[in-house]
């Protein structure tokens, strides 16, 4: 519900899902309730039925408390883990949204290997000049695997070797570079770390 106020005591609101008729009323004028007990602080009359309706605006609603935010935060993280087929075990590794990056992963049979990523498409030139970020696959010992592929996204457990940061980097499959020659070039130029 978006609103504008012309007089301080009245508000003109675009009122959707009207409690009386189910419709939308554009620029319906609301007045403040004299004795509001919750966030439903504004009253008006449904133009279709002539019966009373109540409205609340975003600023009338209390901001969620820290406990509620934490609950939502971890529930959302669990949903992302589940969608990627990841199950946290002992070590806590933060998610890192790399869906805007172009990327490649080179993984050995042993599970180790490296990732290379960049805001720009990976080319021989950018790899040769080192205009890319990289990290090694972090083979965290409690995890059964370190690369989690889904049809749309791939998550790689990465050790950045910078300030101790390790991440679950989530990449967009549409931006994956599958050119094994580029991965080989990166290894030749920069090693694996
Ligand atoms: Zn109505």
Boltz pocket constraint, residues with backbone or C-beta under 6 A from the ligand:
constraints:
  - pocket:
      binder: B
      contacts: [[A, 18], [A, 19], [A, 20], [A, 21], [A, 22], [A, 23], [A, 25], [A, 46], [A, 47], [A, 48], [A, 49]]
      max_distance: 6.0
